[in-house]
Amino acid sequence: MVLHLYDTAARDVREFHPARSGTASMYVCGATVQGVPHIGHVRGALNYDVLRRWLIHSGLDVLMVRNVTDIDDKILDKAESAGRPWWEWAATHERAFEDAYEVLGCLPPSITPRATGHITQMTELMQRLIDTGHAYAADGNVYFSVASFAGYGALSGQRLDDVQQGENQATGKRDPRDFTLWKRAKPGEPSWPTPWGPGRPGWHLECSAMATNYLGAEFDIHGGGVDLVFPHHENERAQSHAAGDGFARFWLHNAWVTLSGEKMSKSLGNTVAIPEMLRRYRPVELRYYLIQPHYRSTIEYSDGALSESAQGYRRIEQFLRRVAGTVDELGVGEVPADFASAMDDDLGTPQAFAVLHNTVRDGNAALDNADTTKALELATAVRAMAGVLGVDPLSATWAESSGGDTGVRQALAVLVEGMLEQRQQARADRDFARADAVRDQLQGAGITVEDTANGPMWTIKD
């Protein structure tokens, strides 16, 4: 089966073939570095990391660009409120994002360009748009003329009469639907020189210039969150096509992480920050939780769901460690056909994880029946699947983090799961006094046990 991906522009699943044989090119909208990352931010990075890994597994070299928006109204406002230089504020939070991506096992991008480092490319793109009548300068600003581009709205489905850019009305803007490419300098704000006066770039201009600078006038995949479809990606597409570039051949969008039904965002004050998460869960467990649902499905965050997901990961971990203890070295095999079919079907991670867990179940059964040859064969397949998903417990990424707090957590997980198995057996034997004694022993050690339809779940009490 050939990889198929859902293309937002086509509103359908399309067969994926790279524009250049042997190489896939991806541009992923990165962070606006205004604050610390939360799980809504990193979900997209993890989703596109899985896509990248699957493309690599399929034999493609992958060029991946993930930008950093390091100049923006929000960055300037928050830096001013904190009494810190804007560039220092941006750099501090850029490091926080990069640390989060790394700790969650994302492969490093081919390059991570910053907006402030590509003013020349942005100026050149604006000049092309002005020369072709799709943009105009007014009062030190430069605007894109939405009405000049016949295909405007094709990506998002917006009707031209209903377009609202969410920008303030400015002197010289010919049409309120036009969007800003370049903002003229204001007193006390950073600025760069252009033929139309000093200022700073608009958000949409930045990504078009950086994407084509590194990936060329046409590239394979543009990814980002579903909240970026309009206006950001619609405006990227419009200005790039208007300038004569083919731009992205596929537009992919991951869904939100919500809390109480609302998108996680700093403005709503309902975010769950990564540093807070990692005080309670191992990074690989958080990664597992965020990539298990389909990338186009909304995740409704809850502590219980994350705890249950973490235990799903531990079942994989425990099986592999059981098998690894019987051999000198546990290698990596081939992914099963059902797993490959799921991944080729628009990155069907729920089905892929189902194949993974069924293989773990069969492997444990083989071990229980002393069929070590079968268990070893299944374990190599488990490692292959987990490796594609970036959650292989025996990989260098996670195995080398066995020291310190992470090592303690891993050891604790093995011990607690073992005690829970004893409790389950005691309940099956109707020895409820013994079952209660195991639960009380865990509670005395600060471990809360909750019985669910999917078996017992445990968490460490705060």
N, C-alpha and C positions, 0 to 999 in steps of 0.2 A: 504494500500500500504506500502511496506517495503522501507526503505531509499535506494536509489541508488546514488552512487558517481562516478564521472569520475576519473578513475585511469590512470595516465600518463603512467605507465609501461605497462598496458594492452591496452592503446589507445582506451578505451571503457568505457562505464558506466557499473558498476558492482553492484550487490546487496551487501549491507553492513550488515555483522553480526560480532559482536565483537568476538575476540579470546576467551575472558573469559566472560561467561554469566553474564549479569548485569553490566559490566564495559567496557567502551570504553577508549582506551589509545591513546593520541595524543602527538606528538612532533612537535613543530613549530619553525622554524629557526627564532631567534630573531635578534636584532640589532647588528651590528658592531659599537660600540659607539665612533665614530670618530667626530661627530658633532651633531647639533640640528636636531630633527626629522622633516621631511616634510610629506606632505599628501601621497606621494608614499610609504613611510615607513609604515605609520599606516594603510593603506588600508588592507594589509594582516592580520594584527592583528585583525582588525574589522571583516573581512571575517571569520576567524577561531573562533572568539568569537560568531558569529551567528551560525556557525556549532555546537559549543559546547553547546550553549543554546538550539538548536533543539534536540541534543542528550539527554540533561537533560530533556527536555520536553517529549521526547519519553520514559522516564523512566530509563535511564542509569545513573550510576555514571560515571563521567568523570575524568580521571587522565590526566592533561595537563601540559606538560613541555615546557617552552619557554626560550631558552638559551640567554645568553649575551656573545658575543665575545668581551672580554676586553683586548686582546693582538693581535696585528695585525700590519702589516707594516704601514698602513695608520694612525693608532693611534699613533705609534711612531713618524712618520714624522710630523704630525700636532702638537703633543705635543712639539717636538723639535723646530718647527718653532715659536710656541707661547712662548717658554721659560718656559714651565711648566713641572712638573714630569709626566711621561706617565700614572701612576696609578691615579693621580689626574685628568688628562684630561679625562680618561676613566670613572671614577666615576662620574664626573660632568655631562657628557653626558648620562650616564646610568640613572641618576636621571631625566634628561630631557625626556628621552623616557618613563620611568615609569610614570612620571607625565602626559604625553600625553595619554598613554593608559588609565590611571585612569580617566582623565577629559572627555574622549570620551566614557566612560561607559563600558570598557572592564572588564569582571570578572577577578579577579586576578588568575594567574596560580597556579597550585598545588605547583610548585616550579619554581624558576628562577635561574638555575645554571650558574655560571661564568666559563669560560674556565680555568682561572688561578687556580681555586679551584679543578681541576680534572686531574692534571698531573699524579697522580698515576694510574688512570684508563687508561689514554692514553698510559702510559709506558707498562702496562699489555697488551693492545691491540696490540701494536707494537711487543711485544715479541711473541705473538701468531702468528702474521703474518710472522715474521722471522722464527719461528719454523716450519711453514708449507710451507716455500719456496716462499711466496708471497711478501716478503719485504726483504730488505738488507740494511746494514749500509755501509757508505762510507764517509771517511773524516769528521766524526762527524755528518753527516746527515743520515737520514733514508728515504728510498724511497719505494714506492709501485711499484711492477713490473706489469705493465698493461698487458703484454703479458702472464703472468702466470694465468690470470683469464679469463676463456673462455667466461663468460657472459658479458664482458665489452662492453658497448655501448647499452645494451638492453633498458635502461631507456630513454636515449636521442636520440637513433637512430644514434649515431655517428658510422661511419665506422672506424675500428681500424687503417687503413692506413692514415686516415685523421685527427687523433687526434692531437690536439695542446693544451697543458695545460696552455699556457700563462705564463710559468715560465722561469726564466733565466737558461741558461745552467750552470751546476755546475760540479765541479770536482768529478769524481767517479760515476756519473749517467750513468747507462748502456744503457739506451734507452731514447731518448728525450721525449717519450710519458709517461714515468714514472712520478708520481707526488710525491711531498715531504710530508712525514709524520712528520718529525722532522728537524728543522733548527738549525745548529750548532751556538753556541754563537758568537756574534760579539762584539768587544770592545765597551763598553758604553751601551749595550743593556741588558735588563733583561734576565735572564736565570734560568733554573732549572736543577738539576742533573739527568742523566739517565745512564744506563749501556754503552751507546754509546757516552757519553760525554755531557757536559752542552749545553743547547740550549733552544728553545721554540717550541711550537707545530705548525704544519701546520693547516690551517683552516678546512680542511675536516676531519682530525683526531678528532678534538674537538667534533663535533656533534655526530659522531658514538659512542664515549666513553660516552658522557653525556646521550644520548638517551637510550642506553642499561643499563647504571647504574641505571636509575630511572624506566624504563619501562620494562626491561627484554630483553632477546635475540630476542624476537619477539613481536611486538606491532601493533596496528591497523592502525594508520594514521600518515604519515609524511607530513607536510605542509610547504609551502614556496612560494616565488614569482617565476614566470615562468623563470626569468633570472637566477635562481639557478639550473635549470635542468642540465645544463652542465657549468662548470665541477663539481660544488659542490655536487649536489645530486648523479650524476653518480659515483663520487669517493667515497662518503659515502656508497652507495649501494655496490660497488665493494669490498671495504676493509671489510665491515661488513659480506658480504656473504663469502668472502674468508676466514674469521676467523671462519666460521661455524655458524654464527648467521642468523636466518630467517629475522630479521630486520623488515622493514615496510611492512605491507600487502597491504596498499593503499598509493599511492603517489598523493597528491593534490597540484595544483599550481594555484595561483591567478594571474591575468593579471596586467599589468602596469597601472599607471596613467601617461598620456602623456601631454605634452604642446607643441603645434605647431607640433604635430606628432612625437615627440621624447620622449623617456622614461625620466621621471624626475630623475636626478642624480646630486649630488654635482659637479662631474667632468665636467658636461656640463653647470653648472651654471644656470639651469632652474628649480630650486626647489621653492615650495611654502611652507614656514615653518609654522608649527602648531601655534606658538605664534602669527604670523601675521594673520593667518586665524581667530583666536579666538578674535582678536580685532574687527572683522567685523561681525562674526556670532557666535551664541550660539553653544557650543559643540555638543548638540544633533542634531542641524541642519547640522553640518558638518558630523556627524556620518550617519545621514539619507542619505545624498548625496553620501557617499562612499559605502554604502551597498545596495542601491537600484538597481544598475546594477548587472547583473550576475557576480559572482566572476571570471569567466573565460573570461569576456568581458573587453576590454580596455576602460578606462575612459579618454576621451579627456577633460581636465580641461578647464573651462572658468568661469569667474565671473558670466556671465549671467546664465549658467546652474546651478551653485551653488545657486544663488539667487532664481531661479525658483524652485529648489528642496526644499529650505528652506520654501517657501510658501506652498509647498505640505505638509510639516510637520505641518505648522501652521493650515492648514485645519483640520487635525486630532486633534490637540490641542484645537482648538476652539470648535469643536463638543463635545469633552469630557467635556470641561468646561461648555458648555451649559447644558449638561445632569447632570453633577455633581451639578449644582446649583439648581436642582429640587429634589434632594434626600439627605438623611443624609449621606449615604456612597455609593459610586459607586464601586462595586466589580469587580472581574475578572472572566469571563465566560470561555467557551470552544472555541477553534479555529474552524472555519468552515471547512468542509471536503475539499473544494476547496483549501483553504490555506494549509492544511496539504499535499494534493497531490502535490502542487507546491513545497513545501519544501522538500518532499521526492524525488522529481525528480531533483537530483543533486543541491539542494539548489536553487530552481528557484525563487529567490527574486523578479524579475520583475513581475512575475505572482502573487506572494504572496502579493506584494504591490498593485496590481490591485484589488485583492479581498478585501484588507484592505480599499482602497479608495471607492470601490463600496459600502461597508458596511457603511462608513461614509456618503456617499451621501444618501443612504436609511434612515439612522438615522436622518439626517437633514430634509429630507422630512417628516418623522414621526413627528418630533418636530413641523414643520410648520403646520401639520395637527392636532396638539394637541393630537397625539397618544403617550403619554409619556410612556406607558407600552411597546410598540414596540421599541421606542427610547432607553429605558433603556436596553432592551434585546440586541439590536445591539451594544450599548456602551460597555457592558461587553465583547462582542466578539471582539470589537476593542481593548480593553485593553489587551485581551489575545494575539492577533496577534502582537500588538505593543510591548508587553512584550517579546515575543520570539525574536523579532528583536532588542530588547534593546532600544526602542524609546518611551516607554509608558510615556506620559507627566505627569501622575498622580503617577508614581512610586517614591519610595524614592530617587532614583538616580537623577531624574530631578525636582520633586516637591519641594525637600528640598533646591534647589538652587534658590529659588524664591527671595532671597534678593539681595541687591547690584545691580551691573550692569546687571546681568542676569534678575533680577526681573524687572528692568527698560525696558529691551529689550522685555520681555514678555508682559508687559503692553503696550508698544509702538506698538507691533505687533497687539494686539487686537484693539487698537484705529485706527491704519492705515487701517487695513482690514475693519473695520466698515465704515470708510470714503470712501474707494474704492467701497464698496457695494452701498453706497449712490450715488457715481459718476456713477456706472454702471446703477443704476435705473434711474438717471437723463438722461443718454444717451438713455436708452430704451424709456423714455417718450419724447425724442427729446427736452429736456430742456438743450441745449448745453451750455447756459450761466451758469447754475448752475453746470454742469459737469466741465466746465473750472474753475469755482471759487473754487471747491473742489481741483482740481489739483494744482491751484496756491497757495492755502492755504498749501498744503503738501510741495510744492517746497519752500515756504517761511520758512517752518520749517526744511528745509534741507533734504527732502525726494524726491528722483527722481522717477518718475513713467514712466514706459515704457509699451505701449500696445503691446501685443504679441498674437499669434494665440491661446495661452492657457489662455488668460486673462491678466489683468494688473499685472506687476511685479514691486516691489518697492525696492529701496536700499537707504541706508543712504549715503549722499554725504560726501566724505572725507574732 
